[in-house]
Amino acid sequence: MSAAAPEISGSTVGVRLWDALNRIAAQPAADGALPQLYAATMADVRGGEYFGPSGPFEMRGGPTRVESTRRSRSGEDAARLWEVSEELTGVRYGWPAA
Protein backbone atom coordinates (compact mmCIF):
# COMPACT_ATOMS: atom_id res chain seq x y z
CA MET A 1 0.00 0.00 0.00
CA SER A 2 1.35 3.43 -0.83
CA ALA A 3 1.45 6.28 1.66
CA ALA A 4 -1.27 8.04 -0.36
CA ALA A 5 -3.76 5.16 -0.12
CA PRO A 6 -5.20 6.10 3.31
CA GLU A 7 -5.53 9.75 2.21
CA ILE A 8 -7.25 8.78 -1.04
CA SER A 9 -9.73 6.56 0.80
CA GLY A 10 -10.42 9.35 3.32
CA SER A 11 -9.21 7.32 6.29
CA THR A 12 -7.73 9.66 8.92
CA VAL A 13 -6.99 6.64 11.14
CA GLY A 14 -5.15 5.03 8.21
CA VAL A 15 -3.11 8.19 7.65
CA ARG A 16 -2.11 8.34 11.31
CA LEU A 17 -1.24 4.63 11.38
CA TRP A 18 0.80 4.90 8.17
CA ASP A 19 2.70 7.93 9.52
CA ALA A 20 3.46 6.12 12.79
CA LEU A 21 4.71 3.02 10.99
CA ASN A 22 6.93 5.13 8.74
CA ARG A 23 8.47 6.90 11.74
CA ILE A 24 9.33 3.52 13.27
CA ALA A 25 10.45 1.51 10.25
CA ALA A 26 11.46 3.94 7.51
CA GLN A 27 13.88 6.81 7.19
CA PRO A 28 13.93 10.07 5.25
CA ALA A 29 14.72 9.79 1.53
CA ALA A 30 18.02 11.65 1.98
CA ASP A 31 19.16 9.04 4.53
CA GLY A 32 17.93 6.25 2.27
CA ALA A 33 20.19 7.52 -0.51
CA LEU A 34 23.34 7.35 1.65
CA PRO A 35 24.23 3.69 0.93
CA GLN A 36 24.18 4.33 -2.83
CA LEU A 37 26.20 7.52 -2.43
CA TYR A 38 28.70 5.71 -0.23
CA ALA A 39 29.06 2.88 -2.75
CA ALA A 40 29.55 5.33 -5.61
CA THR A 41 32.07 7.63 -3.96
CA MET A 42 34.16 5.92 -1.28
CA ALA A 43 37.64 4.59 -2.01
CA ASP A 44 37.25 1.49 0.20
CA VAL A 45 34.42 0.05 -1.94
CA ARG A 46 35.18 -2.95 -4.16
CA GLY A 47 33.18 -4.14 -7.16
CA GLY A 48 30.40 -6.55 -6.28
CA GLU A 49 29.86 -5.22 -2.76
CA TYR A 50 26.40 -4.19 -1.61
CA PHE A 51 25.53 -1.41 0.81
CA GLY A 52 22.40 -0.74 2.79
CA PRO A 53 21.20 0.69 6.10
CA SER A 54 22.98 -0.62 9.21
CA GLY A 55 19.91 -0.87 11.44
CA PRO A 56 17.58 -3.78 12.22
CA PHE A 57 16.34 -5.59 9.11
CA GLU A 58 18.39 -3.12 7.03
CA MET A 59 15.44 -0.71 7.19
CA ARG A 60 17.19 2.38 8.56
CA GLY A 61 20.59 3.57 9.72
CA GLY A 62 23.90 4.62 8.26
CA PRO A 63 25.53 2.91 5.27
CA THR A 64 27.17 -0.46 5.83
CA ARG A 65 28.18 -3.48 3.75
CA VAL A 66 25.31 -5.96 3.46
CA GLU A 67 24.80 -9.37 1.85
CA SER A 68 23.14 -9.50 -1.54
CA THR A 69 19.94 -11.49 -1.83
CA ARG A 70 19.94 -15.07 -3.05
CA ARG A 71 17.98 -14.02 -6.16
CA SER A 72 20.62 -11.42 -7.00
CA ARG A 73 23.08 -14.31 -7.41
CA SER A 74 20.75 -16.43 -9.55
CA GLY A 75 22.19 -17.26 -12.97
CA GLU A 76 18.70 -18.15 -14.19
CA ASP A 77 17.29 -14.77 -13.15
CA ALA A 78 20.28 -12.97 -14.70
CA ALA A 79 19.79 -14.76 -18.01
CA ARG A 80 16.07 -13.92 -18.02
CA LEU A 81 16.78 -10.25 -17.21
CA TRP A 82 19.29 -10.12 -20.08
CA GLU A 83 16.77 -11.67 -22.46
CA VAL A 84 13.95 -9.31 -21.46
CA SER A 85 16.29 -6.30 -21.63
CA GLU A 86 17.28 -7.19 -25.18
CA GLU A 87 13.64 -7.68 -26.17
CA LEU A 88 12.53 -4.37 -24.67
CA THR A 89 15.42 -2.26 -25.95
CA GLY A 90 16.02 -3.95 -29.29
CA VAL A 91 19.76 -3.91 -28.50
CA ARG A 92 21.63 -7.17 -29.09
CA TYR A 93 25.20 -8.06 -28.24
CA GLY A 94 27.37 -10.65 -29.94
CA TRP A 95 27.90 -12.75 -26.83
CA PRO A 96 25.57 -14.94 -24.76
CA ALA A 97 24.39 -13.78 -21.34
CA ALA A 98 26.60 -15.01 -18.52
ABEGO torsion letter per residue (X at the ends): XBAAAAAAAGBAAAAAAAAAAAAAABBBAAAAAAAAAAAAABAABBBGBBBBBABBGGABEBBBBBBBBAAAABAAAAAAAAAAAAAAAGBBBABBBX
